[in-house]
C-alpha cells in the first residue's frame, strides 16, 4: 500500500493522531493482503523521521528518486 501524504495540523500534533492514522493504515494494508506500506519523507524532516522510526518503519536507503520536469520533460515527450 502506498501512502502519498500524511499530514497532521500543527495544533493537533503531539496528541496521538499520527499514531492512530498510521496504525489504521497498517491495518488496512494487512486486511487487504499488502506485504508492505510505503511512503516518502524528505531527509530534512527529522521530526517525521523520528516518528516513523518509533512506529517501526525502516528507511529504504538503497532507493534513489528520479524526476523529469520542465524542458527535460518536454524533450522526453518529444521522443514519441
C-alpha angles and dihedrals in degrees: 000000000000121000113205100186137358112187128172115187115246093248091053096048120112093028099097099259093121091051091051093046094049093044090050090051088050089054091049090051092050094043091052094048096249114160094213148002115232134188141153128245127185111246093234092059095091094161091060093041091054090049093050092048090050089052091055101262120143125210115245097219094169092071125087123198116227126195135187116195144148116006091356090057091048089050092049092051090049090062091076 
